[in-house]
């Protein structure tokens, strides 16, 4: 926690701006943002298993499209007029 005291006659907005500036200079904001979005790396086995599942799903979809059981997907990014 920061040990910043409000000065006599200082408005809350000025005080808060001063506190935020102190956090910014100390690097606390960057550290919190990094921790907030941190995703641990997946293990090799998990990566391999997900790759196998993805390949199986893609081959199944390709087969179904080839025999006519599944329509080809439309473009996801259509142009708006």
C-alpha beads as a LAMMPS data file, in Angstrom:
LAMMPS data file: protein, C-alpha beads

81 atoms
80 bonds

1 atom types
1 bond types

-500.0 500.0 xlo xhi
-500.0 500.0 ylo yhi
-500.0 500.0 zlo zhi

Masses

1 110.0

Atoms # bond

1 1 1 0.000 0.000 0.000
2 1 1 1.185 3.529 -0.623
3 1 1 1.893 5.797 2.303
4 1 1 0.758 9.072 0.775
5 1 1 -1.083 11.499 2.994
6 1 1 -3.486 14.126 1.791
7 1 1 -2.124 17.638 2.163
8 1 1 -4.050 20.287 4.021
9 1 1 -6.448 22.097 1.680
10 1 1 -5.743 19.672 -1.194
11 1 1 -8.765 18.557 -3.203
12 1 1 -9.423 14.854 -3.634
13 1 1 -8.825 15.059 -7.391
14 1 1 -5.388 16.618 -6.901
15 1 1 -4.531 14.070 -4.215
16 1 1 -5.630 11.155 -6.362
17 1 1 -3.702 12.501 -9.370
18 1 1 -0.568 12.739 -7.199
19 1 1 -1.042 9.169 -5.903
20 1 1 -1.536 7.792 -9.422
21 1 1 1.579 9.607 -10.618
22 1 1 3.543 8.003 -7.764
23 1 1 2.266 4.555 -8.728
24 1 1 3.159 5.184 -12.349
25 1 1 6.710 6.269 -11.511
26 1 1 7.276 3.334 -9.149
27 1 1 6.154 0.808 -11.817
28 1 1 3.337 -0.707 -9.763
29 1 1 0.720 -0.190 -12.459
30 1 1 2.790 -2.034 -15.072
31 1 1 3.471 -4.870 -12.656
32 1 1 -0.223 -5.288 -11.846
33 1 1 -1.167 -5.283 -15.529
34 1 1 1.418 -7.965 -16.291
35 1 1 0.162 -10.195 -13.471
36 1 1 -3.446 -9.635 -14.492
37 1 1 -2.989 -11.081 -17.983
38 1 1 -0.366 -13.717 -17.157
39 1 1 -1.105 -17.089 -18.718
40 1 1 1.141 -19.979 -17.711
41 1 1 2.687 -21.980 -20.537
42 1 1 0.999 -25.242 -21.440
43 1 1 3.008 -28.399 -21.006
44 1 1 4.310 -30.246 -24.065
45 1 1 1.814 -33.087 -23.597
46 1 1 -1.131 -30.699 -23.430
47 1 1 0.088 -28.919 -26.577
48 1 1 0.451 -32.205 -28.440
49 1 1 -2.981 -33.438 -27.381
50 1 1 -4.659 -30.208 -28.464
51 1 1 -2.838 -30.380 -31.819
52 1 1 -4.061 -33.956 -32.349
53 1 1 -7.649 -32.987 -31.496
54 1 1 -7.505 -29.987 -33.822
55 1 1 -6.148 -32.068 -36.712
56 1 1 -8.845 -34.710 -36.200
57 1 1 -11.574 -32.095 -36.174
58 1 1 -10.241 -30.453 -39.337
59 1 1 -9.985 -33.750 -41.210
60 1 1 -13.531 -34.690 -40.177
61 1 1 -14.877 -31.354 -41.395
62 1 1 -12.986 -31.668 -44.685
63 1 1 -14.397 -35.176 -45.211
64 1 1 -17.962 -34.054 -44.479
65 1 1 -17.594 -31.122 -46.871
66 1 1 -16.191 -33.433 -49.545
67 1 1 -19.110 -35.886 -49.396
68 1 1 -21.662 -33.057 -49.240
69 1 1 -22.960 -33.572 -45.698
70 1 1 -21.709 -30.197 -44.527
71 1 1 -21.890 -26.887 -46.373
72 1 1 -18.723 -24.899 -46.863
73 1 1 -18.442 -22.122 -44.291
74 1 1 -19.018 -18.622 -45.590
75 1 1 -16.379 -15.995 -45.179
76 1 1 -16.381 -14.703 -41.620
77 1 1 -15.375 -11.220 -42.702
78 1 1 -18.012 -9.918 -45.035
79 1 1 -17.740 -6.467 -46.450
80 1 1 -20.398 -4.044 -45.287
81 1 1 -21.799 -1.475 -47.660

Bonds

1 1 1 2
2 1 2 3
3 1 3 4
4 1 4 5
5 1 5 6
6 1 6 7
7 1 7 8
8 1 8 9
9 1 9 10
10 1 10 11
11 1 11 12
12 1 12 13
13 1 13 14
14 1 14 15
15 1 15 16
16 1 16 17
17 1 17 18
18 1 18 19
19 1 19 20
20 1 20 21
21 1 21 22
22 1 22 23
23 1 23 24
24 1 24 25
25 1 25 26
26 1 26 27
27 1 27 28
28 1 28 29
29 1 29 30
30 1 30 31
31 1 31 32
32 1 32 33
33 1 33 34
34 1 34 35
35 1 35 36
36 1 36 37
37 1 37 38
38 1 38 39
39 1 39 40
40 1 40 41
41 1 41 42
42 1 42 43
43 1 43 44
44 1 44 45
45 1 45 46
46 1 46 47
47 1 47 48
48 1 48 49
49 1 49 50
50 1 50 51
51 1 51 52
52 1 52 53
53 1 53 54
54 1 54 55
55 1 55 56
56 1 56 57
57 1 57 58
58 1 58 59
59 1 59 60
60 1 60 61
61 1 61 62
62 1 62 63
63 1 63 64
64 1 64 65
65 1 65 66
66 1 66 67
67 1 67 68
68 1 68 69
69 1 69 70
70 1 70 71
71 1 71 72
72 1 72 73
73 1 73 74
74 1 74 75
75 1 75 76
76 1 76 77
77 1 77 78
78 1 78 79
79 1 79 80
80 1 80 81
